[in-house]
């Protein structure tokens, strides 16, 4: 499937901002089942953007604006070709977990928004009771998370920690992802956070899901928000330990902290 994605982030400041520095993680990945055909990024006021790859392998563009400005617009446009991952039958049995954690050590420990407290481990044990096979445990955890939380827009924010999500039992896609990651890591199953887009008939939006390091499958994606394996409507942007590693736009500036932010995403078949 081919998608044309336009992402716009707009800031309006109560008083002019100055010495603004920003990082942008809006470049879709390229490789495997996804190909980035083209990408462009522009800002208003105009600024020179530079790129580097972060510790997790994500493309990061950064720019600064020294002069005072009352607003900031960041616009990206990408053309991406996607293929659905192979669907793994529900009755599949996998060999024992991978013993080599050289590239997964960061994905089995606590991170900023994912704790491994006893309550998290207890839920993981309950979710996988009686199961020995790794794939069956994975599917059971995904089903458990999907049923444990109630999807409620604006019930949390991007900085809500996992323990608070578990207490409220409601949230949005990043909360479902954080919970599944926490339960998996509690059982020493490497899991990482994925940010991206989801194109559906009803809406186009940013989204979050999970990848688990599984024998014979490698980093395999699952969506606990919808309790499903992925198809070609998912577009991957970045990966990390949790949301704190992959925010689409982040930065700092000098000036009043009072500001308004508007984000819009438009995804159309390419």
N, C-alpha and C positions, 0 to 999 in steps of 0.2 A: 504494500500500500504506500502511496505517496501523499505527503502532507505539506501544506504551506502554513507556517505558524507565525503569527504576529503577536508579540508580547510588548505591552506598553506599561511603564511605571512612571507615575507623575507625582512630584512633591511640590506643595505650595507652602512656603515658609511665612510665619507671621511677621518676621522681620528678615531682611536680607541675610542669607547665609554667605559665608566666605571660607576660604581655605578648605574646601570640600574634597574629600578623598573617598572614592567608591570602588568596590569590587563587584563584578557581575559574573554569575555562573548561569548563563543562558544559552550556551553553545551545546546543541545536542551531540551526543557521543557518535563516533563513527567506527564501525567494526562489528564483527559478528553478524547479528541479524538486523543491524541498523546502519544506514549509510547517510552521511551528511552531504547533500549535493551542493548546497550553498548556504552562506550565513553572512549577515551584515548587522552592524551595530552602530547606532548614532545617538548623540546626545544633544540636548538643547538646554543651556548654552553649549556651543560646539566645544569639544575637547578631543585631544589626541588620546586614543586608547592603545594600550599595550597588553600583550598576552603572555601568560606563563601557565604551566601545568602544576597544580598543587600536589601535596603529598599523596593524595588519593588518586591522582591521575586525571583530575578534572580540569578542563580548560577554564581559565579565569582571565577575564579582561579587567583592567584597572585604569582609572583616569582620575585627574584632579582638576579642580576649577578654583583658582585663587581669588578671582575678582568677586565682589558681592553679586548675588543673584537671588531673586525673589521666588524662583521656581526652578525645577529641574525635571526634564523629560528624558527617559531612557527608553529607546525603541530598538527592538531586535526583530529580524525576520529570517526565518530558516526554511529551507526546503529539504525534507527528510524522506527517505524511503525505508519502510519497516517491513519485517517479516515476523510472523508469529513464532514464538519458541515452539519446539515440538511438544505436543500435549502428552503428558505422562499418565498412563492409565492409573486409576485409583488403586488397583490391586497390585501395582508394581512393588517388588521387594528389592531393596538396595543392600549392597554389601556394608560391612561395618563402617563407621565414620572414618574420614581421612585422618591418618596419623601425623601427617606433615602439616604443622600449623605455622610454618615460616611466613606465609603470606596472609594468615588469618588471625594472628594473635591479637590484633587490635579489635577484632570483631567477636571476641568471646569474653571481654571484660566490660566493666561499667564505663559509661560515657556521660556526657553532660546531662542528657535528658533520659537516659536509660539506666536505672539502678538494678542491682541484683540482690535486693533485700530478701529476707526469708519469705515475706508474703508473695513476692514474685516467683520464687522457687516453688512455693506451695501450689500456686496456681498451675505452674508448668507440670508438676507431678500429677495433679488432678486431671489436667487436660490429656495426659498421655498414659493414664492408668491402664495396665494390662497390655501395653504395646511394647514390642521389642524392636521392630523394624524401623529404620530411620525415616523412610518416606511416609510410612503410616503415622509416625509421630508428628512429622511435619504437617501433614494434612489435618491431623487432629488438633494441633495447636492453632492452625489457621481457622478452623471451624469454631473452636472455643473462643478465640478473640472476636470473631464476627458476631457470635451470639452473646458474648459478655458485655460488649459495649453497644450503646445506642447512638446512632449517627445524629448529631444535632449541630447544625451550623452555628458558628459564633459561640459555642459553649466553652471553648478553650482558645488559646492563642498559641503561636508557634513556640513560645518559651515555657509552656506548661510541662512540668516534669512528670514522669511516668507514675510516681506514687500518687499524685493528685488525680491523674486520669483513672487509676484503679479505684480510688475512693468515690469519684463521681459516676463512674461507669457510663460515661458519655464523652463524645468528642468528634473529631473529624479525621480525615485520612492520615495525617501525620501521627495522630494518637493511636490509631489502629496499628500503624507501622511500628511505632515505638513499643507498644505492648507486645506484639509478636516477636520483635527483636529481643525484648527482655526475657520472655519465656524461653525462647530458643537458647540464648546465652546462658541462662540458668542451668540448662542441661548440657552445656559445653558444645552447643551446636553453633558454628560460626554463622552470624547473620549481620547484614548491613542494610543501611537505609538508602533508598533510591528516590530521587526527585525527578519529576518529569511532567508530561502532559497526558491527558486522556481525552480523546475525541469520541464523543458519543452523538447519537441522534438528537438528544435533548440539549446538550451543552458542550462547550469546549472549555477546559479548565486545567489549572495546574493540579498535580496529583502526587501521591507518595505511595510507595509499596516497598516490598522487602525482597532481598536476594539471599539465598542460603547456599553455603558451600556444600554440595552433595556429591558423593562418589559417583563416577561415570557421567554426571550431569554438569559438574563445575558449578559456577555461580548461577543458580536457577531462580527465576523470579516468580513471586506469588503476590496476590493482592488480597490482603485480609479484609479490607473495606468491603469488597464485593465477594469475598470467599471464592476466589477463582484463580485459575492459571491465566496467563496473559495471552492476548491476541494481538493483531496488527494495529490496534487503535492506541497502543501505548507508545509514547516517545520518551526515551531516556535522556535525562540531562546530566545528572551527576550522582555519585555515590559517596557515602561516608559512614561514620559510626552512628550518627543520628542527624537530626535537622541542623544542628549547629555547624556541621561541616559543609553544608550544601545550600545555604540561603541564596535565592536567585539574585538578590541585590542587597548589599550591605555597605556601610560606610560611616563616616563621621564628618562633622563640620563645626565651625565656630558660629555661634549665633543662638537665637532662642530655640528652646526645645519644642516649642509649639509649632506643629506643622500638620498638614493634611496629606494623606497618601491615597492615590487611586491606582488600581491595577486592572488591566483588561487583557484578555487573551482571546485571540480569534484564530481558529483552526479550520482550514478548508481542505478538501481533497486537492492534491497538487496536480 
